[in-house]
Amino acid sequence: MTRWRLTHRPPAATSALAVAVVGHLLLIGLLMLALPAPRPPTVHSDRVLQLMPLRAAPAVPEPATVRTPGPSAVIDRVAAPWAAVPAVTDTAAAPRAAPSAPRPVSRRPGGAVRPAAVPLERPVAVDETVAAAALVAAAPDPLATLAPSGDGAKAVAQAVNKGPEQEAAEGRLREDIQRRVRHDFARHFRYPPLARRHGWEGAVRLRYDVTPQGQVINVRLLASSGHPVLDRDAEQTLSGLAPLAAAAWAEPVEALELAVHYQLTEG
Amino acid sequence: MNHLSRRRPSLLACMLLPVSAAHAQVDEVAETVVVTATRTAQTADDTLAPVTVITREDIERLRPISLPDLLAGQAGVDVSSSGAFGQLSAVSLRGTSAGQTLVLIDGIRVGSATTGAASLELIPPDQIERIEIVRGPRASLYGADALGGVIQIFTRPGATGGSGWEVAATGGSFGTFSGRVATRGAVGDTRYHLTASGLSSDGYDVQKDGVSGSFGPTPIEPDDDRYRNTALNVGMAQRLGNGAELGAQALRAQGRTDYDGFPNRTDFVQQVLSAHLGGELAAGWYSRLTVGESRDEADSLIDGTDFSTFDTRRSSASWQNDLSLPGAQLLTLGLDGWRDCVDSTTAFTKDSRDNWAVFAQDQFALGRHQFILGLRRDDDESFGAQTTGNATWGMALRDDLRLTASYGSAFKAPTFNDLYYPSDGFYGGNPDLDPETARNVELGLRYDRATLSFNLNVFRNDIDDLIIFDAAQATVANIDRARIDGAEGGVTWRTEDWRAHAALTLLDTENRTTGGELPRRAETSARVEVDRLFGAYRVGTTLLAQDGRFDDAANTVPLAGYGRVDVRAEWLFAPQWSVQARVENVLDRDYETAATYAQPGRAGYLTLSYRTP
């Protein structure tokens, strides 16, 4: 051991040992904490090719009336340091605990953000609008009290005033756009080489808007895969899609969702 | 769930697709885009490098007693051993020697610094999750000894492995019993695993008694040669957010091996400790710091009395940076350092050495062409600087067919025995040795579909400055040159019920100084595995064959060719429970892969296993 003290180089062995020992003490502690708790059985394999029923949030057919927001209506803005565009994320726990919990109304036909043909700086107003919608929704009569001024209120008012046929048509339109975006996305696939090298897998959920010209804009992260490389790849691929052909809607369509699952198979 | 078949409806959808490249599908039911790619080997990008991957599933299907047994006959692999059950084995790739093949366990270099070889026979298959065999030189990434190729063993389960318990117990011939308990899981953002295993065998008399060997008549020791191995592997990894991860793990295997002669027993320890910290420093810049230590300890005894000790401790640290650049470009930059320390009853003239290295690799694609360029400079305390490089070009002829060509250089570091062994009049180390150097060129063709894949590689490897004993000087010197020409092919066919795999290796080795063949390299080696699933039953067979070769460098002691057939049957008699029976060497053939050392005859084993759903 004296040799280690004489050297100027980092005593790799000592630190490795130290890290390993500390790590395993920690592990043993965690094991003791974890083992008594009954854990739901899961498939014990790391090589199973599996299509996970990764059900994206049902971001579609909007209800005829504005729903009462559940806990998931609280929207945190998580500023992901790696992303050029800050992401919008639902609070993690609530939607997972209750996947069917009512989601915030974020589709705003007359929304505050008027998407341009090019991506905007940042749809800051989205959150405020949603919050406003939530406020309104909390009231018995959305238009009676507490109605905030501005576009958000207008959006809510319009949503409420819509007829069922109009709602259904719009639901179909949204479904159609999301389906086309999925197929366009699938044509521009790639598995990021870095993620493939390191064996990273995961599911990414994105939210986006589409302009009347069919351009995908305002792509933001809804749920991270846990690997920034995959999140970024999905965001960039979606942002880079060519405009949807024959865009046939007059208003921008907002708050659409895309789920992308990156997975590796044994060759 | 039937864990034998692991069938999934989605597999059918993938059957028709090539698996060589990434592809994406839309799952309309789940409203999800599924982007899929073949998992590339972590050791080298296997879209361009010839790689054989052996998974935990394969290990459980074959349930080999030893790791050399599992590797024997795989494409490019040559195994020679002094018997089964922990006896000394040499595993080498592409006609090189064991010391010219780099072995990594969880990314850490392992092996003895005195002999220069890893003791794969002492690493229990029960501790292994995955093996990647990368053929061809990889010195530009891994440095010394990655001359014939790299064998990387992973003992930690994959990140997506879920959680649960696995228990298995085996009993069979030669008084052999083994057991394995493994668990893995996650608590919040922390994943952990723990695997304990043990094997005990009464063995058999490995060396024939009183026959003429290289050093005169072999000793008369008709007793059975026992083997014990107990091993523990624990590890954890903590997600730190933003994709960063901190992890640590330890593997230790220890036990004893008995054999014949002087000494006749070795007590061993094989240990690997490692810790890593990885994460993105900036968008597209992934950085990973790894520190580790491997130990290879051997105490030899004669009839219970201490005889000698050779302990190697290798401490290492590496810092690797992967940069994603535009155009699917992946640039890797790294620093690598290790120190070998030898502690022995033999007074080596020098008992430690340092090696530092800097390396870079760029992987990029231009249309259907793919390139990998690598360069590395090692600076070793004992022999100075070595620069190695690698250039690989791959062209997609179709989306499922790829042609590759590559050139690479490599070197093998002289061992402590070569350099610093104290002179006793008959032998002494030579501190002025240079490393053995090699240049390899190869061509490859690879076809990849989900049901059928094949690959074919032809190569020429020229090795200079081979370290050979010079009797006149009573030491070793860089004397010989060798040329190894070879071809290796593999075919894998997989359907829901069938799995068939065949590997063939052809070698033409020549010591260009003496004109002889290199010892213990067979010109032809083959391995065929066929398994068929019938509902809850699975039956399978393995055929292993090698033709004749010489046991010694002078080409005076021939070893006969052999064929060995193993059969196995497995029954999933209850959910999560299975019982497997297998018979090795069904035809009870006598054969040797090292002269005077017998391989086991017919042997039967029964394994009972359970896994949580």
Chai-1 contact restraints between the chains, C-beta under 6 A:
chainA,res_idxA,chainB,res_idxB,connection_type,confidence,min_distance_angstrom,max_distance_angstrom,comment,restraint_id
A,A12,B,V291,contact,1.0,0.0,6.0,A-B,restraint_1
A,A12,B,S315,contact,1.0,0.0,6.0,A-B,restraint_2
A,A12,B,A317,contact,1.0,0.0,6.0,A-B,restraint_3
A,A13,B,E293,contact,1.0,0.0,6.0,A-B,restraint_4
A,A13,B,S315,contact,1.0,0.0,6.0,A-B,restraint_5
A,S15,B,V291,contact,1.0,0.0,6.0,A-B,restraint_6
A,A16,B,L273,contact,1.0,0.0,6.0,A-B,restraint_7
A,A16,B,A275,contact,1.0,0.0,6.0,A-B,restraint_8
A,A16,B,V291,contact,1.0,0.0,6.0,A-B,restraint_9
A,A16,B,G292,contact,1.0,0.0,6.0,A-B,restraint_10
A,A16,B,E293,contact,1.0,0.0,6.0,A-B,restraint_11
A,V19,B,A248,contact,1.0,0.0,6.0,A-B,restraint_12
A,V19,B,A275,contact,1.0,0.0,6.0,A-B,restraint_13
A,A20,B,A248,contact,1.0,0.0,6.0,A-B,restraint_14
A,A20,B,A250,contact,1.0,0.0,6.0,A-B,restraint_15
A,A20,B,L273,contact,1.0,0.0,6.0,A-B,restraint_16
A,A20,B,A275,contact,1.0,0.0,6.0,A-B,restraint_17
A,G23,B,M236,contact,1.0,0.0,6.0,A-B,restraint_18
A,G23,B,A248,contact,1.0,0.0,6.0,A-B,restraint_19
A,H24,B,V234,contact,1.0,0.0,6.0,A-B,restraint_20
A,L27,B,Y192,contact,1.0,0.0,6.0,A-B,restraint_21
A,L27,B,M236,contact,1.0,0.0,6.0,A-B,restraint_22
A,L30,B,V187,contact,1.0,0.0,6.0,A-B,restraint_23
A,L30,B,T190,contact,1.0,0.0,6.0,A-B,restraint_24
A,A34,B,V187,contact,1.0,0.0,6.0,A-B,restraint_25
A,P41,B,T612,contact,1.0,0.0,6.0,A-B,restraint_26
A,P41,B,P613,contact,1.0,0.0,6.0,A-B,restraint_27
A,T42,B,G162,contact,1.0,0.0,6.0,A-B,restraint_28
A,T42,B,S163,contact,1.0,0.0,6.0,A-B,restraint_29
A,V43,B,G162,contact,1.0,0.0,6.0,A-B,restraint_30
A,H44,B,G162,contact,1.0,0.0,6.0,A-B,restraint_31
A,H44,B,G164,contact,1.0,0.0,6.0,A-B,restraint_32
A,H44,B,R611,contact,1.0,0.0,6.0,A-B,restraint_33
A,D46,B,P157,contact,1.0,0.0,6.0,A-B,restraint_34
A,D46,B,G158,contact,1.0,0.0,6.0,A-B,restraint_35
A,D46,B,T160,contact,1.0,0.0,6.0,A-B,restraint_36
A,D46,B,G161,contact,1.0,0.0,6.0,A-B,restraint_37
A,R47,B,T55,contact,1.0,0.0,6.0,A-B,restraint_38
A,V48,B,R6,contact,1.0,0.0,6.0,A-B,restraint_39
A,L49,B,R8,contact,1.0,0.0,6.0,A-B,restraint_40
A,L49,B,L11,contact,1.0,0.0,6.0,A-B,restraint_41
A,Q50,B,R8,contact,1.0,0.0,6.0,A-B,restraint_42
A,L51,B,S10,contact,1.0,0.0,6.0,A-B,restraint_43
A,L51,B,D27,contact,1.0,0.0,6.0,A-B,restraint_44
A,P53,B,A30,contact,1.0,0.0,6.0,A-B,restraint_45
A,L54,B,A30,contact,1.0,0.0,6.0,A-B,restraint_46
A,L54,B,T32,contact,1.0,0.0,6.0,A-B,restraint_47
A,R55,B,A30,contact,1.0,0.0,6.0,A-B,restraint_48
A,A56,B,E31,contact,1.0,0.0,6.0,A-B,restraint_49
A,W82,B,A283,contact,1.0,0.0,6.0,A-B,restraint_50
A,R182,B,V26,contact,1.0,0.0,6.0,A-B,restraint_51
A,R182,B,V33,contact,1.0,0.0,6.0,A-B,restraint_52
A,H183,B,V26,contact,1.0,0.0,6.0,A-B,restraint_53
A,F185,B,V33,contact,1.0,0.0,6.0,A-B,restraint_54
A,A186,B,A24,contact,1.0,0.0,6.0,A-B,restraint_55
A,A186,B,V26,contact,1.0,0.0,6.0,A-B,restraint_56
A,A186,B,V33,contact,1.0,0.0,6.0,A-B,restraint_57
A,F189,B,A24,contact,1.0,0.0,6.0,A-B,restraint_58
A,F189,B,V35,contact,1.0,0.0,6.0,A-B,restraint_59
A,R190,B,A22,contact,1.0,0.0,6.0,A-B,restraint_60
A,Y191,B,A22,contact,1.0,0.0,6.0,A-B,restraint_61
A,Y191,B,V35,contact,1.0,0.0,6.0,A-B,restraint_62
A,Y191,B,A37,contact,1.0,0.0,6.0,A-B,restraint_63
A,P193,B,A328,contact,1.0,0.0,6.0,A-B,restraint_64
A,P193,B,L330,contact,1.0,0.0,6.0,A-B,restraint_65
A,L194,B,Y286,contact,1.0,0.0,6.0,A-B,restraint_66
A,L194,B,D322,contact,1.0,0.0,6.0,A-B,restraint_67
A,L194,B,S324,contact,1.0,0.0,6.0,A-B,restraint_68
A,L194,B,L330,contact,1.0,0.0,6.0,A-B,restraint_69
A,R196,B,A37,contact,1.0,0.0,6.0,A-B,restraint_70
A,R196,B,T40,contact,1.0,0.0,6.0,A-B,restraint_71
A,E201,B,T160,contact,1.0,0.0,6.0,A-B,restraint_72
A,H227,B,G243,contact,1.0,0.0,6.0,A-B,restraint_73
A,P228,B,G243,contact,1.0,0.0,6.0,A-B,restraint_74
A,P228,B,E280,contact,1.0,0.0,6.0,A-B,restraint_75
A,A259,B,T32,contact,1.0,0.0,6.0,A-B,restraint_76
A,V260,B,V33,contact,1.0,0.0,6.0,A-B,restraint_77
A,H261,B,T32,contact,1.0,0.0,6.0,A-B,restraint_78
A,H261,B,V34,contact,1.0,0.0,6.0,A-B,restraint_79
A,Y262,B,V35,contact,1.0,0.0,6.0,A-B,restraint_80
A,Q263,B,T36,contact,1.0,0.0,6.0,A-B,restraint_81
A,L264,B,A37,contact,1.0,0.0,6.0,A-B,restraint_82
A,L264,B,R39,contact,1.0,0.0,6.0,A-B,restraint_83
A,T265,B,T36,contact,1.0,0.0,6.0,A-B,restraint_84
A,T265,B,T38,contact,1.0,0.0,6.0,A-B,restraint_85
A,E266,B,R39,contact,1.0,0.0,6.0,A-B,restraint_86
A,G267,B,V19,contact,1.0,0.0,6.0,A-B,restraint_87
A,G267,B,T38,contact,1.0,0.0,6.0,A-B,restraint_88
